[in-house]
Amino acid sequence: MVYELRTYWAAEGKLEALHRRFREVTLGVFAKHGMTVVGFWTPATATEESGDLVYLMAFPSEEAMKAAWAAFREDPDWVNGKAQSEMDGVLVRRLTSVVLHPTNYSPIQ
């Protein structure tokens, strides 16, 4: 199992719209492509370093992760939902992704 830690920095004034897009569009497309979300978090105090929204995903392998993201990006529900959510401007000004491998002593494998 591999994990992906994703951090988003919302565009100015767009954080609530970003949360709405995850609730109304993104989660459904994730489910359609068998993408497992471990959890979503918001920093207690958002800073330039922390980002505004953080989530962790689990995949059977890095190859499965790459294939799932490729299918996600091409999914018409995602393409249309993203376009509709950004009619008044982009929602994300920055995004980071870190692939994580659990240590052999990690309680989560």
C-alpha positions as CSV (number, residue, x, y, z in Angstrom):
1,M,0.0,0.0,0.0
2,V,1.2,3.5,-0.8
3,Y,-0.3,6.8,0.4
4,E,-0.5,10.2,-1.2
5,L,-0.6,13.3,0.9
6,R,-2.1,16.2,-1.0
7,T,-2.1,19.8,0.2
8,Y,-4.1,22.6,-1.5
9,W,-3.8,26.4,-1.1
10,A,-7.1,28.0,-2.1
11,A,-7.2,31.1,-4.3
12,E,-8.2,34.3,-2.5
13,G,-11.8,34.0,-1.3
14,K,-12.3,30.5,-2.8
15,L,-11.9,28.2,0.1
16,E,-15.6,27.5,0.6
17,A,-16.0,26.9,-3.2
18,L,-13.1,24.5,-3.0
19,H,-14.8,22.5,-0.2
20,R,-18.0,22.5,-2.1
21,R,-16.3,21.1,-5.2
22,F,-14.8,18.3,-3.2
23,R,-18.2,17.5,-1.6
24,E,-20.3,17.8,-4.8
25,V,-18.0,16.6,-7.6
26,T,-14.6,15.3,-6.6
27,L,-15.6,12.6,-4.0
28,G,-18.0,11.0,-6.5
29,V,-15.4,10.8,-9.2
30,F,-12.9,9.4,-6.7
31,A,-15.4,6.7,-5.8
32,K,-16.1,5.9,-9.5
33,H,-12.4,5.2,-10.0
34,G,-11.9,3.2,-6.8
35,M,-9.8,5.9,-5.2
36,T,-9.7,5.6,-1.4
37,V,-9.7,8.7,0.7
38,V,-8.3,8.1,4.2
39,G,-9.3,11.6,5.4
40,F,-9.5,15.3,4.9
41,W,-8.2,17.9,7.3
42,T,-8.0,21.7,7.6
43,P,-5.2,23.3,9.6
44,A,-6.2,24.7,13.0
45,T,-4.5,27.8,11.9
46,A,-3.9,28.1,8.1
47,T,-0.5,29.5,7.2
48,E,1.4,29.9,4.0
49,E,3.3,26.7,4.9
50,S,0.3,24.6,6.0
51,G,-2.0,25.2,3.1
52,D,-5.8,25.3,3.4
53,L,-6.9,21.7,2.8
54,V,-5.0,18.5,3.3
55,Y,-6.0,15.0,2.5
56,L,-4.5,11.5,2.4
57,M,-5.3,8.8,-0.1
58,A,-4.4,5.1,-0.2
59,F,-3.6,3.1,-3.2
60,P,-2.5,-0.5,-3.7
61,S,0.7,0.6,-5.6
62,E,2.2,3.6,-7.3
63,E,1.2,2.2,-10.6
64,A,-2.4,2.0,-9.5
65,M,-2.2,5.6,-8.2
66,K,-0.9,6.9,-11.5
67,A,-3.6,5.0,-13.4
68,A,-6.4,6.2,-11.1
69,W,-5.3,9.8,-11.4
70,A,-5.1,9.6,-15.2
71,A,-8.6,8.2,-15.4
72,F,-9.8,10.8,-12.9
73,R,-8.4,13.7,-14.9
74,E,-10.1,12.5,-18.1
75,D,-13.5,11.7,-16.5
76,P,-16.2,13.9,-18.0
77,D,-17.9,14.4,-14.6
78,W,-14.6,15.8,-13.3
79,V,-13.9,17.9,-16.4
80,N,-17.4,19.4,-16.3
81,G,-17.6,19.8,-12.6
82,K,-14.2,21.6,-12.5
83,A,-15.2,23.9,-15.3
84,Q,-18.5,24.8,-13.6
85,S,-16.8,25.4,-10.3
86,E,-14.3,27.7,-11.8
87,M,-16.7,29.9,-13.8
88,D,-15.8,32.8,-11.4
89,G,-12.1,32.0,-11.4
90,V,-9.7,29.2,-10.4
91,L,-10.1,27.7,-6.9
92,V,-6.6,26.4,-6.3
93,R,-3.5,28.6,-6.4
94,R,-1.1,25.9,-5.4
95,L,-1.1,22.1,-4.9
96,T,1.5,19.7,-3.6
97,S,1.5,15.9,-3.7
98,V,3.8,13.6,-1.7
99,V,3.8,9.8,-2.2
100,L,4.4,8.1,1.1
101,H,5.5,4.5,1.8
102,P,4.7,3.2,5.3
103,T,7.7,2.1,7.4
104,N,7.7,-1.6,8.5
105,Y,6.7,-0.5,12.0
106,S,3.9,1.8,11.0
107,P,0.4,0.8,12.4
108,I,-1.0,1.7,9.0
109,Q,0.2,-0.4,6.1
